Amino acid sequence: MNLTKAIEGKEYIIRAIETDDEEMDAFLFSLGCYSGEPITVVSRRKGGCTVSIKDARYNIDSQLAEAIII
């Protein structure tokens, strides 16, 4: 299941990042988004969602959310 199907307010553990784009992978890693890290969807909006990773909140688009496997 990817992050686009996550329930708001529930904490998940990231299992994998599935992307062939090295820049996207590096960007997500710089946010602290990698395997074994907890992530929570704070809210959803039309073009993506707001997530909480390591006590920080980020707005990510649906393309990034689809690459995050929980």
mmCIF file as Biopython writes it, N, C-alpha, C and O atoms, coordinates in Angstrom:
data_model
#
loop_
_atom_site.group_PDB
_atom_site.id
_atom_site.type_symbol
_atom_site.label_atom_id
_atom_site.label_alt_id
_atom_site.label_comp_id
_atom_site.label_asym_id
_atom_site.label_entity_id
_atom_site.label_seq_id
_atom_site.pdbx_PDB_ins_code
_atom_site.Cartn_x
_atom_site.Cartn_y
_atom_site.Cartn_z
_atom_site.occupancy
_atom_site.B_iso_or_equiv
_atom_site.auth_seq_id
_atom_site.auth_asym_id
_atom_site.pdbx_PDB_model_num
ATOM 1   N N  . MET A ? 1  ? 0.853  -1.176 0.000   1.0 0.0 1  A 1 
ATOM 2   C CA . MET A ? 1  ? 0.000  0.000  0.000   1.0 0.0 1  A 1 
ATOM 3   C C  . MET A ? 1  ? 0.899  1.240  0.000   1.0 0.0 1  A 1 
ATOM 4   O O  . MET A ? 1  ? 1.898  1.292  0.718   1.0 0.0 1  A 1 
ATOM 5   N N  . ASN A ? 2  ? 0.536  2.232  -0.810  1.0 0.0 2  A 1 
ATOM 6   C CA . ASN A ? 2  ? 1.328  3.458  -0.811  1.0 0.0 2  A 1 
ATOM 7   C C  . ASN A ? 2  ? 0.649  4.536  0.040   1.0 0.0 2  A 1 
ATOM 8   O O  . ASN A ? 2  ? -0.467 4.350  0.526   1.0 0.0 2  A 1 
ATOM 9   N N  . LEU A ? 3  ? 1.331  5.641  0.205   1.0 0.0 3  A 1 
ATOM 10  C CA . LEU A ? 3  ? 0.880  6.691  1.119   1.0 0.0 3  A 1 
ATOM 11  C C  . LEU A ? 3  ? -0.430 7.349  0.685   1.0 0.0 3  A 1 
ATOM 12  O O  . LEU A ? 3  ? -1.119 7.939  1.517   1.0 0.0 3  A 1 
ATOM 13  N N  . THR A ? 4  ? -0.782 7.264  -0.581  1.0 0.0 4  A 1 
ATOM 14  C CA . THR A ? 4  ? -2.028 7.878  -1.042  1.0 0.0 4  A 1 
ATOM 15  C C  . THR A ? 4  ? -3.255 7.195  -0.442  1.0 0.0 4  A 1 
ATOM 16  O O  . THR A ? 4  ? -4.336 7.783  -0.419  1.0 0.0 4  A 1 
ATOM 17  N N  . LYS A ? 5  ? -3.105 5.972  0.039   1.0 0.0 5  A 1 
ATOM 18  C CA . LYS A ? 5  ? -4.221 5.227  0.622   1.0 0.0 5  A 1 
ATOM 19  C C  . LYS A ? 5  ? -4.200 5.227  2.152   1.0 0.0 5  A 1 
ATOM 20  O O  . LYS A ? 5  ? -5.017 4.558  2.784   1.0 0.0 5  A 1 
ATOM 21  N N  . ALA A ? 6  ? -3.272 5.971  2.743   1.0 0.0 6  A 1 
ATOM 22  C CA . ALA A ? 6  ? -3.134 6.006  4.209   1.0 0.0 6  A 1 
ATOM 23  C C  . ALA A ? 6  ? -4.290 6.774  4.848   1.0 0.0 6  A 1 
ATOM 24  O O  . ALA A ? 6  ? -4.865 7.679  4.244   1.0 0.0 6  A 1 
ATOM 25  N N  . ILE A ? 7  ? -4.611 6.397  6.067   1.0 0.0 7  A 1 
ATOM 26  C CA . ILE A ? 7  ? -5.651 7.054  6.850   1.0 0.0 7  A 1 
ATOM 27  C C  . ILE A ? 7  ? -5.033 8.250  7.572   1.0 0.0 7  A 1 
ATOM 28  O O  . ILE A ? 7  ? -3.960 8.136  8.165   1.0 0.0 7  A 1 
ATOM 29  N N  . GLU A ? 8  ? -5.708 9.391  7.520   1.0 0.0 8  A 1 
ATOM 30  C CA . GLU A ? 8  ? -5.209 10.589 8.194   1.0 0.0 8  A 1 
ATOM 31  C C  . GLU A ? 8  ? -5.094 10.362 9.691   1.0 0.0 8  A 1 
ATOM 32  O O  . GLU A ? 8  ? -5.992 9.788  10.307  1.0 0.0 8  A 1 
ATOM 33  N N  . GLY A ? 9  ? -3.984 10.813 10.282  1.0 0.0 9  A 1 
ATOM 34  C CA . GLY A ? 9  ? -3.779 10.735 11.719  1.0 0.0 9  A 1 
ATOM 35  C C  . GLY A ? 9  ? -3.188 9.433  12.215  1.0 0.0 9  A 1 
ATOM 36  O O  . GLY A ? 9  ? -2.808 9.352  13.383  1.0 0.0 9  A 1 
ATOM 37  N N  . LYS A ? 10 ? -3.094 8.418  11.387  1.0 0.0 10 A 1 
ATOM 38  C CA . LYS A ? 10 ? -2.534 7.133  11.791  1.0 0.0 10 A 1 
ATOM 39  C C  . LYS A ? 10 ? -1.057 7.064  11.418  1.0 0.0 10 A 1 
ATOM 40  O O  . LYS A ? 10 ? -0.664 7.435  10.312  1.0 0.0 10 A 1 
ATOM 41  N N  . GLU A ? 11 ? -0.243 6.582  12.360  1.0 0.0 11 A 1 
ATOM 42  C CA . GLU A ? 11 ? 1.195  6.474  12.094  1.0 0.0 11 A 1 
ATOM 43  C C  . GLU A ? 11 ? 1.500  5.156  11.385  1.0 0.0 11 A 1 
ATOM 44  O O  . GLU A ? 11 ? 0.999  4.099  11.768  1.0 0.0 11 A 1 
ATOM 45  N N  . TYR A ? 12 ? 2.316  5.237  10.366  1.0 0.0 12 A 1 
ATOM 46  C CA . TYR A ? 12 ? 2.747  4.069  9.599   1.0 0.0 12 A 1 
ATOM 47  C C  . TYR A ? 12 ? 4.269  4.014  9.604   1.0 0.0 12 A 1 
ATOM 48  O O  . TYR A ? 12 ? 4.934  5.020  9.852   1.0 0.0 12 A 1 
ATOM 49  N N  . ILE A ? 13 ? 4.809  2.845  9.332   1.0 0.0 13 A 1 
ATOM 50  C CA . ILE A ? 13 ? 6.248  2.678  9.156   1.0 0.0 13 A 1 
ATOM 51  C C  . ILE A ? 13 ? 6.523  2.536  7.661   1.0 0.0 13 A 1 
ATOM 52  O O  . ILE A ? 13 ? 5.881  1.737  6.978   1.0 0.0 13 A 1 
ATOM 53  N N  . ILE A ? 14 ? 7.468  3.304  7.165   1.0 0.0 14 A 1 
ATOM 54  C CA . ILE A ? 14 ? 7.816  3.244  5.741   1.0 0.0 14 A 1 
ATOM 55  C C  . ILE A ? 14 ? 8.522  1.918  5.472   1.0 0.0 14 A 1 
ATOM 56  O O  . ILE A ? 14 ? 9.518  1.596  6.119   1.0 0.0 14 A 1 
ATOM 57  N N  . ARG A ? 15 ? 8.008  1.162  4.526   1.0 0.0 15 A 1 
ATOM 58  C CA . ARG A ? 15 ? 8.624  -0.113 4.156   1.0 0.0 15 A 1 
ATOM 59  C C  . ARG A ? 15 ? 9.636  0.049  3.040   1.0 0.0 15 A 1 
ATOM 60  O O  . ARG A ? 15 ? 10.673 -0.614 3.035   1.0 0.0 15 A 1 
ATOM 61  N N  . ALA A ? 16 ? 9.337  0.935  2.087   1.0 0.0 16 A 1 
ATOM 62  C CA . ALA A ? 16 ? 10.233 1.113  0.941   1.0 0.0 16 A 1 
ATOM 63  C C  . ALA A ? 16 ? 9.889  2.399  0.210   1.0 0.0 16 A 1 
ATOM 64  O O  . ALA A ? 16 ? 8.812  2.970  0.377   1.0 0.0 16 A 1 
ATOM 65  N N  . ILE A ? 17 ? 10.835 2.833  -0.603  1.0 0.0 17 A 1 
ATOM 66  C CA . ILE A ? 17 ? 10.620 3.933  -1.534  1.0 0.0 17 A 1 
ATOM 67  C C  . ILE A ? 17 ? 10.755 3.327  -2.928  1.0 0.0 17 A 1 
ATOM 68  O O  . ILE A ? 17 ? 11.831 2.861  -3.302  1.0 0.0 17 A 1 
ATOM 69  N N  . GLU A ? 18 ? 9.669  3.333  -3.692  1.0 0.0 18 A 1 
ATOM 70  C CA . GLU A ? 18 ? 9.681  2.727  -5.025  1.0 0.0 18 A 1 
ATOM 71  C C  . GLU A ? 18 ? 9.690  3.807  -6.090  1.0 0.0 18 A 1 
ATOM 72  O O  . GLU A ? 18 ? 8.647  4.367  -6.429  1.0 0.0 18 A 1 
ATOM 73  N N  . THR A ? 19 ? 10.870 4.096  -6.614  1.0 0.0 19 A 1 
ATOM 74  C CA . THR A ? 19 ? 11.002 5.054  -7.696  1.0 0.0 19 A 1 
ATOM 75  C C  . THR A ? 19 ? 12.276 4.761  -8.479  1.0 0.0 19 A 1 
ATOM 76  O O  . THR A ? 19 ? 13.273 4.298  -7.924  1.0 0.0 19 A 1 
ATOM 77  N N  . ASP A ? 20 ? 12.224 5.035  -9.761  1.0 0.0 20 A 1 
ATOM 78  C CA . ASP A ? 20 ? 13.409 4.904  -10.604 1.0 0.0 20 A 1 
ATOM 79  C C  . ASP A ? 20 ? 14.141 6.239  -10.720 1.0 0.0 20 A 1 
ATOM 80  O O  . ASP A ? 20 ? 15.247 6.305  -11.256 1.0 0.0 20 A 1 
ATOM 81  N N  . ASP A ? 21 ? 13.520 7.291  -10.218 1.0 0.0 21 A 1 
ATOM 82  C CA . ASP A ? 21 ? 14.085 8.634  -10.283 1.0 0.0 21 A 1 
ATOM 83  C C  . ASP A ? 21 ? 15.039 8.854  -9.104  1.0 0.0 21 A 1 
ATOM 84  O O  . ASP A ? 21 ? 14.598 8.948  -7.959  1.0 0.0 21 A 1 
ATOM 85  N N  . GLU A ? 22 ? 16.326 8.936  -9.379  1.0 0.0 22 A 1 
ATOM 86  C CA . GLU A ? 22 ? 17.325 9.096  -8.318  1.0 0.0 22 A 1 
ATOM 87  C C  . GLU A ? 22 ? 17.175 10.420 -7.585  1.0 0.0 22 A 1 
ATOM 88  O O  . GLU A ? 22 ? 17.413 10.487 -6.379  1.0 0.0 22 A 1 
ATOM 89  N N  . GLU A ? 23 ? 16.780 11.482 -8.298  1.0 0.0 23 A 1 
ATOM 90  C CA . GLU A ? 23 ? 16.584 12.780 -7.656  1.0 0.0 23 A 1 
ATOM 91  C C  . GLU A ? 23 ? 15.438 12.728 -6.652  1.0 0.0 23 A 1 
ATOM 92  O O  . GLU A ? 23 ? 15.541 13.287 -5.561  1.0 0.0 23 A 1 
ATOM 93  N N  . MET A ? 24 ? 14.344 12.056 -7.019  1.0 0.0 24 A 1 
ATOM 94  C CA . MET A ? 24 ? 13.214 11.926 -6.104  1.0 0.0 24 A 1 
ATOM 95  C C  . MET A ? 24 ? 13.621 11.125 -4.873  1.0 0.0 24 A 1 
ATOM 96  O O  . MET A ? 24 ? 13.275 11.485 -3.749  1.0 0.0 24 A 1 
ATOM 97  N N  . ASP A ? 25 ? 14.352 10.045 -5.088  1.0 0.0 25 A 1 
ATOM 98  C CA . ASP A ? 25 ? 14.821 9.213  -3.990  1.0 0.0 25 A 1 
ATOM 99  C C  . ASP A ? 25 ? 15.714 10.026 -3.050  1.0 0.0 25 A 1 
ATOM 100 O O  . ASP A ? 25 ? 15.565 9.944  -1.831  1.0 0.0 25 A 1 
ATOM 101 N N  . ALA A ? 26 ? 16.632 10.803 -3.604  1.0 0.0 26 A 1 
ATOM 102 C CA . ALA A ? 26 ? 17.527 11.631 -2.795  1.0 0.0 26 A 1 
ATOM 103 C C  . ALA A ? 26 ? 16.749 12.711 -2.043  1.0 0.0 26 A 1 
ATOM 104 O O  . ALA A ? 26 ? 17.063 13.010 -0.891  1.0 0.0 26 A 1 
ATOM 105 N N  . PHE A ? 27 ? 15.739 13.296 -2.685  1.0 0.0 27 A 1 
ATOM 106 C CA . PHE A ? 27 ? 14.925 14.321 -2.042  1.0 0.0 27 A 1 
ATOM 107 C C  . PHE A ? 27 ? 14.172 13.741 -0.851  1.0 0.0 27 A 1 
ATOM 108 O O  . PHE A ? 27 ? 14.173 14.325 0.232   1.0 0.0 27 A 1 
ATOM 109 N N  . LEU A ? 28 ? 13.530 12.595 -1.051  1.0 0.0 28 A 1 
ATOM 110 C CA . LEU A ? 28 ? 12.794 11.959 0.048   1.0 0.0 28 A 1 
ATOM 111 C C  . LEU A ? 28 ? 13.741 11.586 1.188   1.0 0.0 28 A 1 
ATOM 112 O O  . LEU A ? 28 ? 13.392 11.735 2.359   1.0 0.0 28 A 1 
ATOM 113 N N  . PHE A ? 29 ? 14.931 11.102 0.850   1.0 0.0 29 A 1 
ATOM 114 C CA . PHE A ? 29 ? 15.917 10.757 1.869   1.0 0.0 29 A 1 
ATOM 115 C C  . PHE A ? 29 ? 16.310 12.004 2.664   1.0 0.0 29 A 1 
ATOM 116 O O  . PHE A ? 29 ? 16.488 11.930 3.879   1.0 0.0 29 A 1 
ATOM 117 N N  . SER A ? 30 ? 16.448 13.148 1.988   1.0 0.0 30 A 1 
ATOM 118 C CA . SER A ? 30 ? 16.830 14.391 2.671   1.0 0.0 30 A 1 
ATOM 119 C C  . SER A ? 30 ? 15.742 14.864 3.643   1.0 0.0 30 A 1 
ATOM 120 O O  . SER A ? 30 ? 16.030 15.579 4.602   1.0 0.0 30 A 1 
ATOM 121 N N  . LEU A ? 31 ? 14.495 14.460 3.389   1.0 0.0 31 A 1 
ATOM 122 C CA . LEU A ? 31 ? 13.401 14.786 4.301   1.0 0.0 31 A 1 
ATOM 123 C C  . LEU A ? 31 ? 13.355 13.834 5.494   1.0 0.0 31 A 1 
ATOM 124 O O  . LEU A ? 31 ? 12.618 14.075 6.450   1.0 0.0 31 A 1 
ATOM 125 N N  . GLY A ? 32 ? 14.132 12.762 5.444   1.0 0.0 32 A 1 
ATOM 126 C CA . GLY A ? 32 ? 14.103 11.751 6.499   1.0 0.0 32 A 1 
ATOM 127 C C  . GLY A ? 32 ? 13.135 10.639 6.182   1.0 0.0 32 A 1 
ATOM 128 O O  . GLY A ? 32 ? 12.711 9.902  7.073   1.0 0.0 32 A 1 
ATOM 129 N N  . CYS A ? 33 ? 12.786 10.513 4.924   1.0 0.0 33 A 1 
ATOM 130 C CA . CYS A ? 33 ? 11.804 9.535  4.468   1.0 0.0 33 A 1 
ATOM 131 C C  . CYS A ? 33 ? 12.528 8.328  3.872   1.0 0.0 33 A 1 
ATOM 132 O O  . CYS A ? 33 ? 12.895 8.335  2.697   1.0 0.0 33 A 1 
ATOM 133 N N  . TYR A ? 34 ? 12.729 7.295  4.686   1.0 0.0 34 A 1 
ATOM 134 C CA . TYR A ? 34 ? 13.394 6.076  4.229   1.0 0.0 34 A 1 
ATOM 135 C C  . TYR A ? 34 ? 12.880 4.886  5.032   1.0 0.0 34 A 1 
ATOM 136 O O  . TYR A ? 34 ? 12.161 5.068  6.015   1.0 0.0 34 A 1 
ATOM 137 N N  . SER A ? 35 ? 13.237 3.687  4.629   1.0 0.0 35 A 1 
ATOM 138 C CA . SER A ? 35 ? 12.726 2.457  5.248   1.0 0.0 35 A 1 
ATOM 139 C C  . SER A ? 35 ? 12.940 2.444  6.758   1.0 0.0 35 A 1 
ATOM 140 O O  . SER A ? 35 ? 14.008 2.792  7.263   1.0 0.0 35 A 1 
ATOM 141 N N  . GLY A ? 36 ? 11.887 2.031  7.459   1.0 0.0 36 A 1 
ATOM 142 C CA . GLY A ? 36 ? 11.952 1.905  8.912   1.0 0.0 36 A 1 
ATOM 143 C C  . GLY A ? 36 ? 11.557 3.159  9.669   1.0 0.0 36 A 1 
ATOM 144 O O  . GLY A ? 36 ? 11.454 3.131  10.895  1.0 0.0 36 A 1 
ATOM 145 N N  . GLU A ? 37 ? 11.338 4.243  8.969   1.0 0.0 37 A 1 
ATOM 146 C CA . GLU A ? 37 ? 11.014 5.531  9.605   1.0 0.0 37 A 1 
ATOM 147 C C  . GLU A ? 37 ? 9.501  5.684  9.731   1.0 0.0 37 A 1 
ATOM 148 O O  . GLU A ? 37 ? 8.777  5.369  8.786   1.0 0.0 37 A 1 
ATOM 149 N N  . PRO A ? 38 ? 8.998  6.167  10.888  1.0 0.0 38 A 1 
ATOM 150 C CA . PRO A ? 38 ? 7.556  6.408  11.012  1.0 0.0 38 A 1 
ATOM 151 C C  . PRO A ? 38 ? 7.122  7.633  10.220  1.0 0.0 38 A 1 
ATOM 152 O O  . PRO A ? 38 ? 7.870  8.603  10.097  1.0 0.0 38 A 1 
ATOM 153 N N  . ILE A ? 39 ? 5.900  7.581  9.680   1.0 0.0 39 A 1 
ATOM 154 C CA . ILE A ? 39 ? 5.328  8.684  8.916   1.0 0.0 39 A 1 
ATOM 155 C C  . ILE A ? 39 ? 3.829  8.753  9.199   1.0 0.0 39 A 1 
ATOM 156 O O  . ILE A ? 39 ? 3.170  7.723  9.345   1.0 0.0 39 A 1 
ATOM 157 N N  . THR A ? 40 ? 3.300  9.962  9.273   1.0 0.0 40 A 1 
ATOM 158 C CA . THR A ? 40 ? 1.876  10.172 9.525   1.0 0.0 40 A 1 
ATOM 159 C C  . THR A ? 40 ? 1.322  11.146 8.498   1.0 0.0 40 A 1 
ATOM 160 O O  . THR A ? 40 ? 1.922  12.188 8.237   1.0 0.0 40 A 1 
ATOM 161 N N  . VAL A ? 41 ? 0.176  10.809 7.914   1.0 0.0 41 A 1 
ATOM 162 C CA . VAL A ? 41 ? -0.516 11.740 7.025   1.0 0.0 41 A 1 
ATOM 163 C C  . VAL A ? 41 ? -1.349 12.656 7.911   1.0 0.0 41 A 1 
ATOM 164 O O  . VAL A ? 41 ? -2.293 12.213 8.566   1.0 0.0 41 A 1 
ATOM 165 N N  . VAL A ? 42 ? -0.991 13.939 7.925   1.0 0.0 42 A 1 
ATOM 166 C CA . VAL A ? 42 ? -1.683 14.909 8.764   1.0 0.0 42 A 1 
ATOM 167 C C  . VAL A ? 42 ? -2.979 15.364 8.097   1.0 0.0 42 A 1 
ATOM 168 O O  . VAL A ? 42 ? -4.023 15.441 8.745   1.0 0.0 42 A 1 
ATOM 169 N N  . SER A ? 43 ? -2.908 15.666 6.804   1.0 0.0 43 A 1 
ATOM 170 C CA . SER A ? 43 ? -4.104 16.070 6.069   1.0 0.0 43 A 1 
ATOM 171 C C  . SER A ? 43 ? -3.916 15.789 4.586   1.0 0.0 43 A 1 
ATOM 172 O O  . SER A ? 43 ? -2.800 15.588 4.107   1.0 0.0 43 A 1 
ATOM 173 N N  . ARG A ? 44 ? -5.028 15.780 3.877   1.0 0.0 44 A 1 
ATOM 174 C CA . ARG A ? 44 ? -5.016 15.564 2.432   1.0 0.0 44 A 1 
ATOM 175 C C  . ARG A ? 44 ? -5.536 16.803 1.745   1.0 0.0 44 A 1 
ATOM 176 O O  . ARG A ? 44 ? -6.358 17.545 2.281   1.0 0.0 44 A 1 
ATOM 177 N N  . ARG A ? 45 ? -5.035 17.005 0.543   1.0 0.0 45 A 1 
ATOM 178 C CA . ARG A ? 45 ? -5.573 18.051 -0.316  1.0 0.0 45 A 1 
ATOM 179 C C  . ARG A ? 45 ? -5.583 17.517 -1.724  1.0 0.0 45 A 1 
ATOM 180 O O  . ARG A ? 45 ? -5.075 16.426 -1.983  1.0 0.0 45 A 1 
ATOM 181 N N  . LYS A ? 46 ? -6.155 18.271 -2.636  1.0 0.0 46 A 1 
ATOM 182 C CA . LYS A ? 46 ? -6.374 17.774 -3.993  1.0 0.0 46 A 1 
ATOM 183 C C  . LYS A ? 46 ? -5.095 17.279 -4.676  1.0 0.0 46 A 1 
ATOM 184 O O  . LYS A ? 46 ? -5.103 16.213 -5.292  1.0 0.0 46 A 1 
ATOM 185 N N  . GLY A ? 47 ? -4.001 18.034 -4.577  1.0 0.0 47 A 1 
ATOM 186 C CA . GLY A ? 47 ? -2.777 17.686 -5.291  1.0 0.0 47 A 1 
ATOM 187 C C  . GLY A ? 47 ? -1.788 16.855 -4.507  1.0 0.0 47 A 1 
ATOM 188 O O  . GLY A ? 47 ? -0.708 16.563 -5.020  1.0 0.0 47 A 1 
ATOM 189 N N  . GLY A ? 48 ? -2.108 16.458 -3.281  1.0 0.0 48 A 1 
ATOM 190 C CA . GLY A ? 48 ? -1.162 15.680 -2.477  1.0 0.0 48 A 1 
ATOM 191 C C  . GLY A ? 48 ? -1.600 15.620 -1.028  1.0 0.0 48 A 1 
ATOM 192 O O  . GLY A ? 48 ? -2.789 15.512 -0.728  1.0 0.0 48 A 1 
ATOM 193 N N  . CYS A ? 49 ? -0.615 15.692 -0.122  1.0 0.0 49 A 1 
ATOM 194 C CA . CYS A ? 49 ? -0.943 15.608 1.288   1.0 0.0 49 A 1 
ATOM 195 C C  . CYS A ? 49 ? 0.154  16.256 2.141   1.0 0.0 49 A 1 
ATOM 196 O O  . CYS A ? 49 ? 1.256  16.534 1.666   1.0 0.0 49 A 1 
ATOM 197 N N  . THR A ? 50 ? -0.182 16.485 3.405   1.0 0.0 50 A 1 
ATOM 198 C CA . THR A ? 50 ? 0.772  16.978 4.385   1.0 0.0 50 A 1 
ATOM 199 C C  . THR A ? 50 ? 1.143  15.803 5.262   1.0 0.0 50 A 1 
ATOM 200 O O  . THR A ? 50 ? 0.269  15.116 5.792   1.0 0.0 50 A 1 
ATOM 201 N N  . VAL A ? 51 ? 2.447  15.566 5.418   1.0 0.0 51 A 1 
ATOM 202 C CA . VAL A ? 51 ? 2.918  14.442 6.221   1.0 0.0 51 A 1 
ATOM 203 C C  . VAL A ? 51 ? 3.808  14.933 7.352   1.0 0.0 51 A 1 
ATOM 204 O O  . VAL A ? 51 ? 4.412  16.002 7.275   1.0 0.0 51 A 1 
ATOM 205 N N  . SER A ? 52 ? 3.873  14.134 8.389   1.0 0.0 52 A 1 
ATOM 206 C CA . SER A ? 52 ? 4.750  14.414 9.520   1.0 0.0 52 A 1 
ATOM 207 C C  . SER A ? 52 ? 5.831  13.333 9.556   1.0 0.0 52 A 1 
ATOM 208 O O  . SER A ? 52 ? 5.544  12.141 9.663   1.0 0.0 52 A 1 
ATOM 209 N N  . ILE A ? 53 ? 7.083  13.788 9.465   1.0 0.0 53 A 1 
ATOM 210 C CA . ILE A ? 53 ? 8.239  12.892 9.527   1.0 0.0 53 A 1 
ATOM 211 C C  . ILE A ? 53 ? 9.231  13.512 10.500  1.0 0.0 53 A 1 
ATOM 212 O O  . ILE A ? 53 ? 9.643  14.658 10.318  1.0 0.0 53 A 1 
ATOM 213 N N  . LYS A ? 54 ? 9.618  12.767 11.530  1.0 0.0 54 A 1 
ATOM 214 C CA . LYS A ? 54 ? 10.607 13.256 12.507  1.0 0.0 54 A 1 
ATOM 215 C C  . LYS A ? 54 ? 10.254 14.636 13.050  1.0 0.0 54 A 1 
ATOM 216 O O  . LYS A ? 54 ? 11.088 15.541 13.014  1.0 0.0 54 A 1 
ATOM 217 N N  . ASP A ? 55 ? 9.045  14.811 13.548  1.0 0.0 55 A 1 
ATOM 218 C CA . ASP A ? 55 ? 8.591  16.065 14.154  1.0 0.0 55 A 1 
ATOM 219 C C  . ASP A ? 55 ? 8.609  17.259 13.210  1.0 0.0 55 A 1 
ATOM 220 O O  . ASP A ? 55 ? 8.631  18.400 13.672  1.0 0.0 55 A 1 
ATOM 221 N N  . ALA A ? 56 ? 8.600  17.033 11.919  1.0 0.0 56 A 1 
ATOM 222 C CA . ALA A ? 56 ? 8.518  18.111 10.925  1.0 0.0 56 A 1 
ATOM 223 C C  . ALA A ? 56 ? 7.361  17.790 9.984   1.0 0.0 56 A 1 
ATOM 224 O O  . ALA A ? 56 ? 7.024  16.625 9.773   1.0 0.0 56 A 1 
ATOM 225 N N  . ARG A ? 57 ? 6.761  18.829 9.423   1.0 0.0 57 A 1 
ATOM 226 C CA . ARG A ? 57 ? 5.655  18.633 8.484   1.0 0.0 57 A 1 
ATOM 227 C C  . ARG A ? 57 ? 6.069  19.095 7.103   1.0 0.0 57 A 1 
ATOM 228 O O  . ARG A ? 57 ? 6.714  20.131 6.940   1.0 0.0 57 A 1 
ATOM 229 N N  . TYR A ? 58 ? 5.685  18.306 6.111   1.0 0.0 58 A 1 
ATOM 230 C CA . TYR A ? 58 ? 6.009  18.613 4.722   1.0 0.0 58 A 1 
ATOM 231 C C  . TYR A ? 58 ? 4.773  18.430 3.863   1.0 0.0 58 A 1 
ATOM 232 O O  . TYR A ? 58 ? 3.972  17.525 4.099   1.0 0.0 58 A 1 
ATOM 233 N N  . ASN A ? 59 ? 4.617  19.281 2.874   1.0 0.0 59 A 1 
ATOM 234 C CA . ASN A ? 59 ? 3.586  19.108 1.850   1.0 0.0 59 A 1 
ATOM 235 C C  . ASN A ? 59 ? 4.232  18.367 0.693   1.0 0.0 59 A 1 
ATOM 236 O O  . ASN A ? 59 ? 5.225  18.826 0.129   1.0 0.0 59 A 1 
ATOM 237 N N  . ILE A ? 60 ? 3.670  17.230 0.345   1.0 0.0 60 A 1 
ATOM 238 C CA . ILE A ? 60 ? 4.209  16.457 -0.776  1.0 0.0 60 A 1 
ATOM 239 C C  . ILE A ? 60 ? 3.108  16.252 -1.814  1.0 0.0 60 A 1 
ATOM 240 O O  . ILE A ? 60 ? 1.928  16.172 -1.472  1.0 0.0 60 A 1 
ATOM 241 N N  . ASP A ? 61 ? 3.499  16.167 -3.068  1.0 0.0 61 A 1 
ATOM 242 C CA . ASP A ? 61 ? 2.512  15.964 -4.121  1.0 0.0 61 A 1 
ATOM 243 C C  . ASP A ? 61 ? 2.175  14.481 -4.236  1.0 0.0 61 A 1 
ATOM 244 O O  . ASP A ? 61 ? 2.806  13.638 -3.599  1.0 0.0 61 A 1 
ATOM 245 N N  . SER A ? 62 ? 1.182  14.179 -5.048  1.0 0.0 62 A 1 
ATOM 246 C CA . SER A ? 62 ? 0.716  12.789 -5.159  1.0 0.0 62 A 1 
ATOM 247 C C  . SER A ? 62 ? 1.771  11.867 -5.767  1.0 0.0 62 A 1 
ATOM 248 O O  . SER A ? 62 ? 1.800  10.676 -5.457  1.0 0.0 62 A 1 
ATOM 249 N N  . GLN A ? 63 ? 2.636  12.401 -6.625  1.0 0.0 63 A 1 
ATOM 250 C CA . GLN A ? 63 ? 3.703  11.581 -7.216  1.0 0.0 63 A 1 
ATOM 251 C C  . GLN A ? 63 ? 4.677  11.085 -6.137  1.0 0.0 63 A 1 
ATOM 252 O O  . GLN A ? 63 ? 5.082  9.923  -6.151  1.0 0.0 63 A 1 
ATOM 253 N N  . LEU A ? 64 ? 5.051  11.970 -5.205  1.0 0.0 64 A 1 
ATOM 254 C CA . LEU A ? 64 ? 5.913  11.568 -4.094  1.0 0.0 64 A 1 
ATOM 255 C C  . LEU A ? 64 ? 5.184  10.594 -3.172  1.0 0.0 64 A 1 
ATOM 256 O O  . LEU A ? 64 ? 5.764  9.608  -2.719  1.0 0.0 64 A 1 
ATOM 257 N N  . ALA A ? 65 ? 3.914  10.873 -2.896  1.0 0.0 65 A 1 
ATOM 258 C CA . ALA A ? 65 ? 3.136  10.001 -2.003  1.0 0.0 65 A 1 
ATOM 259 C C  . ALA A ? 65 ? 3.013  8.592  -2.576  1.0 0.0 65 A 1 
ATOM 260 O O  . ALA A ? 65 ? 3.035  7.617  -1.824  1.0 0.0 65 A 1 
ATOM 261 N N  . GLU A ? 66 ? 2.884  8.472  -3.888  1.0 0.0 66 A 1 
ATOM 262 C CA . GLU A ? 66 ? 2.766  7.157  -4.516  1.0 0.0 66 A 1 
ATOM 263 C C  . GLU A ? 66 ? 4.065  6.364  -4.419  1.0 0.0 66 A 1 
ATOM 264 O O  . GLU A ? 66 ? 4.036  5.134  -4.448  1.0 0.0 66 A 1 
ATOM 265 N N  . ALA A ? 67 ? 5.197  7.042  -4.305  1.0 0.0 67 A 1 
ATOM 266 C CA . ALA A ? 67 ? 6.494  6.359  -4.231  1.0 0.0 67 A 1 
ATOM 267 C C  . ALA A ? 67 ? 6.781  5.815  -2.838  1.0 0.0 67 A 1 
ATOM 268 O O  . ALA A ? 67 ? 7.650  4.958  -2.678  1.0 0.0 67 A 1 
ATOM 269 N N  . ILE A ? 68 ? 6.063  6.301  -1.825  1.0 0.0 68 A 1 
ATOM 270 C CA . ILE A ? 68 ? 6.285  5.886  -0.429  1.0 0.0 68 A 1 
ATOM 271 C C  . ILE A ? 68 ? 5.397  4.690  -0.129  1.0 0.0 68 A 1 
ATOM 272 O O  . ILE A ? 68 ? 4.172  4.807  -0.131  1.0 0.0 68 A 1 
ATOM 273 N N  . ILE A ? 69 ? 6.008  3.545  0.127   1.0 0.0 69 A 1 
ATOM 274 C CA . ILE A ? 69 ? 5.278  2.316  0.419   1.0 0.0 69 A 1 
ATOM 275 C C  . ILE A ? 69 ? 5.246  2.099  1.932   1.0 0.0 69 A 1 
ATOM 276 O O  . ILE A ? 69 ? 6.277  2.103  2.604   1.0 0.0 69 A 1 
ATOM 277 N N  . ILE A ? 70 ? 4.013  1.906  2.449   1.0 0.0 70 A 1 
ATOM 278 C CA . ILE A ? 70 ? 3.848  1.705  3.900   1.0 0.0 70 A 1 
ATOM 279 C C  . ILE A ? 70 ? 3.301  0.333  4.186   1.0 0.0 70 A 1 
ATOM 280 O O  . ILE A ? 70 ? 3.095  -0.019 5.348   1.0 0.0 70 A 1 
#
